[in-house]
Amino acid sequence: MSLKQKIGIVVSDKMDKSAVVAIDTKYKHKLYGKIMGKTKRYLIHDPENRCKIGESVLVQEHPPISAKKRWILKTVLN
């Protein structure tokens, strides 16, 4: 089973052992063909409170940790 991995930017780190990561995706509009952008925010598990606001991070899918946390911090990229 391969787990999904995504790269995003940390937008909030105020919680203990958690952070919010915004992931931008681009897609083509079905009818008009215009390239559109979408931003989705994920609550991630960060057990050591390593990531800070503005950093790029790699997150990975994980079985549910809490009601909203389904992603875990893999590495801090910068």
Secondary structure, DSSP 8 states (H G I E B T S, - for coil): ----EEEEEEEE--STTEEEEEEEEEEE-TTT--EEEEEEEEEEE-TT----TT-EEEEEE-S-SSSS--EEEEEE--
